[in-house]
């Protein structure tokens, strides 16, 4: 699998070459996921550097590490999805289904709720 990610020329090209517009759309989707990963990484770094200490011990560090790890997972998931989609287009099969966007949205929403609670706790204490 890693060889497919880093050296697509060595991967035998199964199926037929898709319309270049579909390949470019797949690449744009990949780049959107990479932007999301970079935003999560930047948020994690910003929390570590600029978020004041929170009322719960080590909460700032937990938030930072969670965002950094999530950014890494999103980046890996992006390249895997790109490769699987490209393969499906070449083989003329259904595009890969993924629950990852919904899971990511739920994780980000839960993180937002936790941050709101932390901010309110800090304001009340």
C-alpha positions, 0 to 999 in steps of 0.5 A: 500500500505504501508503495502505491502512495509514494510511487504510483509508477511502480503500481501496475495500472489496473483497468482503464485510464479515467477521464482526467477531470475525475482524477483532478476532482479526486486530487482536489478532494485529497487537497481539501482533506490535507487542508483540514489536517493542517488546520487541526495541526495548527489548532493543536499547536495554537492550543499548546502555545496560546491557550491559558491554563484551564481549570482542569489539570492538563486539559490544555495539553490533552486538547493539544495532543488530541488535535495533533493526533486527529490531524495526523489521522486525517492526513493518512486517511486522505491519502488512503481514500485518494488511492482507493478512489483512483483505483475504483475509477480505473476499475469502473467499480463503485467509489469507496464508501466512508463513514470517516467524514461523519465520525470526524464531524462528531469528534469535532462537535464533541470537542467544541462542546468540551471547549465551551464547557471549559470556557464557562468553567473558567469564567465561573471559577 
